[in-house]
Amino acid sequence: MMRLSIILFDGFTALDVVGGYDVLANLPGMEVEFVAAKCGLVAVDTGWLGMQACKTFDQLEATDILYVPGGPGVEAALADDALLACVRRISASCAWTVSVCNGAEILGAAGLLEGKQVTTNWFARDKVAAYGARVVKQRYVRDGQLVTGAGVSSSIDTGLFLAGLLAGEEVAKTIQLGIEYYPDPPFGNGTPDEQPAARQQMIAAAERGGVKRLAARRIPFQGA
């Protein structure tokens, strides 16, 4: 049996969580729990979706895999002492610490990235490097017990990579087949670094406005 503990915070990006979850939750013997500041629904960045936390940061005593997503809510999460203390404490004893997208900033703020080789969403590279990390332009990367993924959809690749480490290549390939993961995007854009400057600037501007978008959200299930 293994336990996967996924950190939730207001304004996380859904696919950062769900991609890795759908891979790792299918490993034989895997148990999954969602952890947040308080139990209940935690809203994603759009506000239209919520995920249910069943345990608080203080209640999380140990796990095998600590999983930290990203999203516009990371900025506020970086000031959440309880969240950072939980990540720091649990990472010291768990077998694997995983981040996706700019969730790597949370690991950095918890003091876990100094001298580590990591990846992150392309727009967060400088912020992650400021924590002493050696940021590489890869889809996923491992440094010891630390596994980091790039942006959003890389959660699937990161999950499959870790699944291969945990259960072997054949099991990981079987899960990959089970979720019918064989990327064939309609536009074939390539990596973020290969995009036109105008497109990069448009996305970067949207990311800079992420906090304002969070404040303007309508959350239909608020108070549920």
C-alpha positions as CSV (number, residue, x, y, z in Angstrom):
1,M,0.0,0.0,0.0
2,M,1.1,3.6,-0.8
3,R,-0.5,6.9,0.0
4,L,-0.6,9.9,-2.3
5,S,-1.4,13.2,-0.5
6,I,-2.4,16.0,-2.8
7,I,-2.2,19.6,-1.5
8,L,-5.1,21.9,-2.4
9,F,-5.3,25.6,-2.1
10,D,-7.7,28.2,-3.4
11,G,-7.0,29.0,-7.0
12,F,-5.0,25.9,-8.0
13,T,-5.3,24.7,-11.6
14,A,-7.5,21.6,-12.0
15,L,-5.4,19.8,-14.6
16,D,-2.2,20.2,-12.5
17,V,-4.0,17.8,-10.0
18,V,-6.2,15.7,-12.2
19,G,-3.6,14.6,-14.7
20,G,-1.2,13.2,-12.1
21,Y,-4.1,11.9,-10.0
22,D,-5.6,9.8,-12.9
23,V,-2.3,8.2,-13.4
24,L,-1.1,7.6,-9.9
25,A,-4.5,6.6,-8.4
26,N,-4.5,3.7,-10.8
27,L,-1.4,2.2,-9.4
28,P,-2.1,-1.1,-7.5
29,G,-2.4,-0.4,-3.8
30,M,-2.5,3.4,-4.0
31,E,-4.6,5.3,-1.6
32,V,-5.3,9.0,-2.3
33,E,-6.2,11.9,0.0
34,F,-6.7,15.6,-0.6
35,V,-5.3,18.0,2.0
36,A,-6.0,21.7,2.5
37,A,-6.2,24.5,5.1
38,K,-9.6,23.1,6.1
39,C,-11.8,20.2,5.1
40,G,-14.4,20.9,2.4
41,L,-14.5,22.1,-1.2
42,V,-11.5,24.1,-2.5
43,A,-12.1,26.1,-5.7
44,V,-9.9,25.9,-8.7
45,D,-8.7,29.0,-10.6
46,T,-11.8,29.3,-12.7
47,G,-14.2,29.0,-9.8
48,W,-16.5,26.6,-11.6
49,L,-15.0,23.5,-10.1
50,G,-14.2,22.4,-6.6
51,M,-12.3,19.5,-5.1
52,Q,-13.0,18.0,-1.7
53,A,-10.3,18.1,0.9
54,C,-10.7,15.4,3.5
55,K,-7.8,16.3,5.8
56,T,-6.2,19.6,7.1
57,F,-2.5,20.4,6.9
58,D,-2.2,19.8,10.7
59,Q,-3.8,16.4,10.3
60,L,-1.4,15.2,7.7
61,E,1.2,13.2,9.7
62,A,3.0,11.2,7.0
63,T,2.7,10.1,3.4
64,D,4.6,8.3,0.7
65,I,4.0,10.9,-2.1
66,L,3.5,14.6,-1.5
67,Y,2.0,16.2,-4.5
68,V,1.9,20.0,-5.0
69,P,0.0,21.6,-7.9
70,G,0.3,25.1,-9.3
71,G,-2.0,27.8,-10.5
72,P,-2.7,31.5,-9.9
73,G,-3.4,30.7,-6.3
74,V,0.3,30.0,-5.7
75,E,0.9,33.7,-5.0
76,A,-1.4,33.6,-1.9
77,A,-0.2,30.1,-1.0
78,L,3.4,31.4,-0.7
79,A,2.2,33.5,2.3
80,D,0.4,30.6,4.0
81,D,2.7,29.5,6.8
82,A,0.6,26.5,7.6
83,L,0.8,25.2,4.1
84,L,4.6,25.8,3.8
85,A,5.2,24.2,7.2
86,C,3.2,21.1,6.1
87,V,5.1,20.8,2.9
88,R,8.5,21.2,4.7
89,R,7.6,18.7,7.4
90,I,6.1,16.0,5.2
91,S,8.7,16.3,2.5
92,A,11.4,15.5,5.1
93,S,10.0,12.0,5.7
94,C,8.1,11.0,2.5
95,A,9.5,8.9,-0.3
96,W,8.6,11.3,-3.1
97,T,7.9,15.0,-3.3
98,V,6.2,16.1,-6.6
99,S,5.3,19.5,-8.0
100,V,3.6,20.5,-11.2
101,C,3.7,23.9,-13.0
102,N,4.5,26.8,-10.7
103,G,3.7,24.6,-7.7
104,A,7.5,24.4,-7.7
105,E,7.5,27.9,-6.2
106,I,5.8,26.5,-3.1
107,L,8.6,23.9,-2.7
108,G,11.1,26.7,-3.1
109,A,9.4,28.8,-0.4
110,A,9.5,25.8,1.8
111,G,13.2,25.6,1.4
112,L,13.3,22.4,-0.7
113,L,14.9,23.6,-4.0
114,E,18.4,24.9,-3.1
115,G,20.8,23.3,-5.6
116,K,18.1,21.0,-7.0
117,Q,17.5,20.4,-10.7
118,V,13.9,21.1,-11.4
119,T,11.4,22.2,-14.1
120,T,8.4,24.3,-13.9
121,N,6.0,26.2,-16.1
122,W,7.9,28.4,-18.6
123,F,6.6,31.7,-17.1
124,A,7.7,30.7,-13.6
125,R,11.3,29.8,-14.4
126,D,12.9,32.9,-13.0
127,K,10.9,32.8,-9.8
128,V,11.8,29.2,-9.2
129,A,15.5,29.9,-10.0
130,A,15.4,32.6,-7.3
131,Y,15.0,29.8,-4.7
132,G,18.4,28.4,-5.7
133,A,17.1,25.8,-8.1
134,R,18.8,24.8,-11.3
135,V,15.8,25.1,-13.7
136,V,15.9,23.0,-16.9
137,K,13.6,23.2,-19.9
138,Q,12.2,19.7,-19.7
139,R,8.8,18.2,-19.5
140,Y,9.6,16.5,-16.2
141,V,12.8,15.9,-14.2
142,R,13.9,13.9,-11.2
143,D,16.5,15.0,-8.6
144,G,16.7,12.4,-5.9
145,Q,13.3,12.1,-4.2
146,L,12.1,15.3,-6.0
147,V,10.1,15.0,-9.2
148,T,9.0,18.2,-10.9
149,G,6.8,18.7,-14.0
150,A,6.5,21.7,-16.3
151,G,3.1,23.3,-17.1
152,V,-0.4,22.0,-16.5
153,S,-0.7,19.0,-18.9
154,S,2.8,17.8,-18.0
155,S,1.1,16.5,-14.9
156,I,0.2,13.4,-16.9
157,D,3.8,12.9,-18.1
158,T,5.1,13.5,-14.6
159,G,2.6,11.0,-13.2
160,L,3.6,8.3,-15.8
161,F,7.3,8.9,-15.1
162,L,6.8,8.4,-11.4
163,A,4.5,5.4,-12.0
164,G,7.3,3.8,-13.9
165,L,9.7,4.4,-11.0
166,L,7.2,3.0,-8.5
167,A,5.7,0.0,-10.3
168,G,7.9,-0.6,-13.4
169,E,7.6,0.3,-17.0
170,E,5.0,-2.3,-17.9
171,V,2.6,-1.1,-15.3
172,A,3.1,2.5,-16.3
173,K,2.6,1.6,-20.0
174,T,-0.6,-0.2,-19.1
175,I,-1.9,2.9,-17.2
176,Q,-1.0,5.0,-20.2
177,L,-3.0,2.7,-22.5
178,G,-5.9,2.7,-20.0
179,I,-6.2,6.5,-20.1
180,E,-5.6,6.5,-23.9
181,Y,-2.7,8.9,-23.6
182,Y,-1.1,9.3,-27.0
183,P,-0.8,13.0,-27.6
184,D,-1.8,14.3,-31.0
185,P,-2.7,17.9,-30.5
186,P,-4.7,19.5,-33.3
187,F,-2.3,22.4,-33.7
188,G,1.1,20.9,-32.9
189,N,2.4,24.0,-31.4
190,G,5.6,22.6,-30.0
191,T,7.2,23.8,-26.8
192,P,6.6,27.2,-25.2
193,D,10.1,28.3,-26.1
194,E,9.3,27.7,-29.8
195,Q,6.3,30.0,-29.9
196,P,6.1,33.5,-31.5
197,A,7.0,36.3,-29.1
198,A,3.5,37.8,-29.4
199,R,1.8,34.6,-28.3
200,Q,4.2,34.3,-25.4
201,Q,3.6,37.8,-24.3
202,M,-0.2,37.3,-24.4
203,I,0.0,34.3,-22.1
204,A,2.5,36.0,-19.8
205,A,0.1,39.0,-19.5
206,A,-2.7,36.6,-18.6
207,E,-0.6,34.9,-16.0
208,R,0.3,38.3,-14.5
209,G,-3.4,39.0,-14.1
210,G,-4.1,35.7,-12.4
211,V,-4.6,37.2,-8.9
212,K,-7.1,39.7,-10.2
213,R,-9.0,37.0,-12.0
214,L,-9.2,35.0,-8.8
215,A,-10.6,38.0,-7.0
216,A,-13.3,38.4,-9.7
217,R,-14.4,34.8,-9.8
218,R,-17.9,33.6,-9.2
219,I,-17.9,30.4,-7.3
220,P,-21.3,28.7,-7.6
221,F,-20.8,26.3,-4.7
222,Q,-19.4,28.9,-2.3
223,G,-20.6,28.0,1.2
224,A,-21.6,24.5,0.1
